[in-house]
Amino acid sequence: MNKVCVFILLLFNFILFGQTFDAPAGQIGSLAIYKDSSVIVNWATGIQVSRGYLNVANPSLGFVGFGLEQDALGIAEGDGTSVVSLGDGGEAVLTFSNAIINLVGPDFAVFENGFADDYMEFAHVEVSSDGVNYFRFPSISEIPLTIQTDNFTFIDCRYVYNLAGKYRQGYGVPFDLEELTGIPNLDVNAITHVKLIDVIGSIDTQFGTMDDSGDLINDPYPTEFDSGGFDLDAVGVINEAPAGVIESALRFSISPNPSAGIIQIHSNEQGVIRFYNVIGELLDEQETTGFLETDLRSLGEKIIFVQLTTKNNSYSQRVIGLD
């Protein structure tokens, strides 16, 4: 069994029925990035916050006010208090000394202050390369909607994909710009702004926030206190352009991702594309000279790892299949 298969097997041997995505921070299979990780090369240097309500259903209560904007700049503290709270539907826009660029793997990570693995307050993540046009990372929430989550109930993070706040304090949620390639008015190799938008976790359709599939996202609601809503600790940069320079890199893109069917795989190197399931079983393999198109439905799996093997290197990306 090759190294990639072994890695995938270890990465996903924790998955239980109905728990689709990666494990909590610190557990085998987690994609969480620790605040002191060497992969983080820089941090946000500018921020503008628009506070949200204590309770969007009762605007007369006013707005949240915990923390200062500068608490979300620089390195992630991971102490639970050095944050700025957004409140229901609040927003934060962060800027950087150098543009974030799209290389292989995650390109930046967002840190929140959750005090436990099973208490989460979420935010949508959007990016812009001009500070005007913003584009959202597609998110998935499979948190049951039968009972409203509040401050005394808990959530399994394995029901969530591409929402900031998935992990406890000190651990960031990674975001890969590859998922947004090909969108008009967005240059994924020159990201200048990252926007966080608090998820209103109400299961009331009048107020609640939806994921990319149109399903409500169930997180603690209401949170009628000064530190309510998403609490932003920091945004760490993993891949950035040196001042005035964007370095060349292997172009290995898969779109759309997530996908309900056909995906397109682009690369600037020829090689072999292999498709694996979550336990490392080889599903299919095909040669590529730079472009390959395949139908996820023919592979019969919800989560697939796509591996590109070239003459000198091997790269892999995860693809999520939508029902």
SULUR-V485010 format. One record per backbone hydrogen bond with DSSP energy under -0.5 kcal/mol. NH is the residue of the N-H (numbers start at 1). CO is the residue of the C=O. If there is no record, write none. Layout:
# SULUR-V485010
nh = <NH NH>
co = <CO CO>
This chain:
# SULUR-V485010
nh = <6 7 8 9 10 11 12 13 13 15 19 20 21 27 30 33 34 35 37 40 41 41 42 44 45 46 48 50 51 52 53 54 58 61 62 64 65 66 71 72 73 74 83 84 85 86 87 88 90 91 92 93 94 94 95 96 100 101 103 107 108 109 110 111 112 113 114 116 119 123 124 126 127 128 134 135 137 140 142 153 155 157 159 160 161 164 166 169 170 171 172 173 174 175 177 179 180 181 183 186 188 190 191 192 192 193 194 195 196 197 198 198 199 200 201 205 207 208 209 211 212 214 217 218 219 220 221 223 225 228 232 232 233 234 236 237 238 239 241 245 247 252 253 255 258 259 263 264 265 266 266 267 268 271 272 273 274 274 275 276 277 280 283 284 286 288 292 294 296 296 298 299 300 301 304 305 306 306 307 307 308 309 309 310 310 315 317 319 321 321 322 322>
co = <2 3 4 5 6 7 8 9 10 12 16 18 158 24 27 172 32 170 34 37 39 237 237 235 95 95 93 91 49 86 88 62 55 58 59 52 226 226 68 69 70 44 81 232 66 230 228 53 87 50 196 48 92 194 46 192 191 239 101 175 175 236 173 234 171 231 167 119 116 164 197 195 135 193 132 127 125 161 159 150 118 155 156 157 140 123 163 114 112 168 33 110 172 108 175 176 177 178 180 183 186 187 100 128 190 128 94 126 92 124 90 196 122 198 199 203 204 204 200 215 139 211 209 216 217 120 149 54 223 225 84 230 111 111 109 42 107 107 99 242 245 250 266 264 320 320 294 255 292 253 264 290 251 288 309 286 272 307 284 305 281 277 275 275 273 271 265 263 261 294 295 296 296 296 319 276 304 317 274 305 315 272 307 308 313 308 306 304 302 319 259 320>
